Amino acid sequence: MNQGRNDEARAIFQALVEEDANDDVASTARLALATLQAAAQAVRQDPQVNRARVALHRVRASLLAFRGATGQFPPTLQTPGLERYGFSYEDMLMNTAGSVAGYLMYKYPEFARKVDLRWEYAPAFDRTDLFTDYEHTKYLLALQLSGFDRFKDTPLQFLELQLGYYSRGFETRRPDRERNIYIGVGVNLARVFEKAGCEDFCKVFHYYQPPHTYLSLDNDLND
């Protein structure tokens, strides 16, 4: 068992119990703590108890996904963006969707084989904080054909379907600001490098989408 992750999960659960959370959240945290302790004890008694490990991971994934979706983090884990920009229902919706997708990928490997959530960034060398450089950022969901048995041994395994979103002109307050949604067909770079024998290197492409590696049809929602 990864002791560092175990301690991290325990600290998060304990924070939920101790902070001023509502009764439902506190009860969930207490249950998670009890399950975490039971699973850890089982693994200590028998290192080969894989079911205990699975139970531990699922409890951690479930509670972290719940907290991410509802925004219920201890004050030390909250970002200053909320104070600066205020609450947004759209942000909450995307947080929920991302948390649910992350949980599904964690719990169901078959789902993770088929779906990626990625961040695309075209470097802007005049910016120091690339994570808030929305003028050069896109977010997308990729459906990987390599995750389907009927395609995994065909040339189509190197292709994927993409659904993405990006905005332009909001930071500079342009009058022609854009909110774009797009569909595309791209090269599955993770699969390409995996087949080339670079399995460790290819993992980055499950999270990062290099620009100009797909063809897309864009639609500006502001039109």
C-alpha positions in Angstrom: 0.0 0.0 0.0 1.2 3.5 -0.8 1.5 4.9 2.8 1.7 8.5 1.5 -1.6 8.3 -0.3 -3.1 6.5 2.7 -2.1 9.3 5.0 -3.3 11.9 2.5 -6.8 10.3 2.3 -7.0 9.9 6.1 -6.1 13.6 6.5 -8.8 14.7 4.1 -11.4 12.5 5.6 -10.5 13.8 9.1 -10.7 17.4 8.0 -14.2 16.8 6.8 -15.2 15.4 10.2 -13.6 18.3 12.1 -14.6 21.2 9.9 -18.0 22.9 10.0 -19.6 20.5 7.4 -23.2 19.5 7.3 -24.3 16.3 8.9 -24.5 14.3 5.7 -20.9 15.2 4.7 -19.6 14.5 8.2 -21.4 11.2 8.3 -19.9 10.2 5.0 -16.4 11.2 6.2 -16.8 9.1 9.3 -17.9 6.1 7.3 -14.9 6.6 4.9 -12.5 6.8 7.8 -13.8 3.6 9.3 -13.6 1.8 5.9 -10.1 3.2 5.3 -8.9 2.0 8.7 -10.4 -1.5 8.2 -8.9 -1.8 4.7 -5.5 -0.7 6.0 -5.6 -3.2 8.8 -6.5 -6.0 6.4 -3.5 -5.2 4.2 -1.2 -5.0 7.2 -2.3 -8.5 8.2 -2.0 -10.0 4.7 -0.1 -7.9 2.0 -1.7 -10.1 -0.6 -5.3 -9.0 0.1 -6.0 -7.3 -3.2 -9.7 -6.8 -2.3 -8.7 -4.6 0.6 -6.6 -2.5 -1.7 -9.5 -2.1 -4.2 -11.9 -1.2 -1.4 -9.4 1.5 -0.1 -8.9 3.0 -3.6 -12.7 3.0 -4.3 -13.5 4.8 -1.0 -10.8 7.4 -1.7 -12.0 7.9 -5.2 -15.6 8.1 -4.2 -15.2 10.7 -1.5 -12.7 12.9 -3.4 -15.0 12.9 -6.4 -17.9 13.9 -4.1 -15.9 16.7 -2.6 -14.6 18.0 -5.9 -18.1 18.0 -7.3 -19.7 19.9 -4.4 -16.7 22.2 -3.8 -16.5 21.1 -0.2 -12.7 21.4 0.5 -11.0 22.6 3.6 -10.0 26.3 3.5 -6.3 25.3 3.0 -7.2 23.5 -0.2 -9.4 26.3 -1.7 -8.0 28.5 -4.5 -8.1 32.3 -4.5 -10.1 32.2 -7.8 -13.4 32.0 -5.8 -12.6 35.3 -4.0 -11.4 37.0 -7.2 -14.1 35.9 -9.7 -17.0 34.8 -7.5 -19.2 31.7 -7.7 -20.2 30.4 -11.1 -22.8 27.7 -11.8 -21.0 26.9 -15.0 -17.8 26.2 -13.0 -19.7 24.0 -10.6 -21.2 22.1 -13.5 -17.8 21.5 -15.1 -16.3 20.6 -11.7 -19.1 18.0 -11.3 -18.6 16.6 -14.8 -14.8 16.4 -14.3 -15.1 14.7 -10.9 -17.6 12.2 -12.1 -15.5 11.4 -15.2 -12.4 11.1 -13.0 -14.2 8.7 -10.7 -15.4 6.6 -13.6 -11.9 6.4 -15.0 -10.5 5.4 -11.7 -13.1 2.7 -10.9 -13.7 1.3 -14.4 -10.5 0.7 -16.5 -12.6 -0.1 -19.6 -14.0 3.4 -19.5 -10.5 4.9 -19.1 -9.3 2.9 -22.1 -11.9 4.7 -24.3 -12.1 8.2 -22.9 -9.5 10.9 -22.1 -10.0 14.4 -20.6 -7.3 16.7 -21.9 -5.9 20.2 -21.8 -4.5 21.8 -24.9 -2.0 24.7 -24.7 -0.2 26.6 -27.4 2.7 28.2 -25.6 2.6 32.0 -25.2 6.1 33.1 -24.1 4.9 36.4 -22.8 2.9 34.7 -20.0 4.3 33.3 -16.8 1.1 31.5 -15.5 0.1 29.1 -18.2 -2.7 27.6 -16.2 -4.7 30.8 -16.3 -3.8 31.7 -19.9 -7.2 31.0 -21.3 -6.4 32.8 -24.6 -4.2 29.9 -25.6 -6.0 27.0 -23.9 -8.6 24.4 -25.0 -10.3 21.7 -23.1 -11.5 18.5 -24.7 -12.9 15.0 -24.4 -11.3 12.4 -26.6 -12.9 9.1 -27.6 -10.1 6.7 -28.4 -10.9 4.1 -31.0 -8.0 1.9 -29.6 -10.2 1.3 -26.6 -12.7 -0.7 -28.6 -11.9 -4.3 -29.4 -13.1 -4.1 -33.0 -10.6 -1.3 -33.8 -7.6 -2.0 -31.5 -5.8 -4.2 -34.2 -6.7 -2.1 -37.2 -5.2 1.2 -38.5 -8.2 3.0 -36.9 -6.6 2.4 -33.5 -4.4 5.5 -34.2 -7.5 7.8 -34.5 -9.8 9.4 -32.1 -12.9 11.6 -32.0 -12.8 14.8 -30.0 -15.3 17.2 -28.5 -13.8 20.4 -27.2 -14.4 23.9 -25.9 -12.4 27.2 -25.8 -12.9 30.9 -25.4 -11.1 33.9 -26.9 -11.0 37.6 -26.3 -12.4 37.7 -22.7 -9.1 38.7 -21.1 -8.6 41.6 -23.5 -12.4 42.4 -23.5 -12.5 42.3 -27.3 -15.9 43.2 -28.7 -15.9 40.0 -30.8 -15.3 37.6 -28.0 -15.7 33.9 -28.8 -17.0 30.9 -27.0 -16.3 28.0 -29.3 -17.3 24.3 -29.2 -15.8 22.0 -31.7 -15.8 18.4 -32.9 -12.7 16.9 -34.5 -10.8 13.8 -35.7 -7.3 13.5 -34.4 -4.2 11.3 -34.1 -4.1 9.3 -30.9 -0.5 10.1 -29.9 -0.6 8.0 -26.8 -1.4 5.0 -28.9 1.3 5.9 -31.5 4.1 6.1 -28.9 2.8 3.1 -27.0 3.1 1.0 -30.2 6.6 2.5 -30.7 7.6 1.1 -27.4 7.6 4.4 -25.5 5.0 3.4 -23.0 6.1 5.7 -20.1 6.5 8.7 -22.4 3.1 8.2 -24.0 1.2 8.7 -20.8 1.5 12.4 -21.0 -0.7 12.4 -24.1 -3.6 11.1 -22.0 -3.7 14.5 -20.4 -2.0 17.0 -22.8 -3.2 17.6 -26.3 -0.5 19.1 -28.6 -1.9 21.7 -31.0 -2.3 21.0 -34.7 -2.7 17.3 -34.3 -6.3 17.1 -35.3 -8.9 18.4 -37.8 -11.9 20.2 -36.3 -15.1 21.9 -37.1 -15.7 24.9 -34.8 -18.8 26.7 -33.9 -18.9 30.1 -32.1 -21.7 30.1 -29.5 -21.7 33.9 -29.5 -22.8 34.1 -33.2 
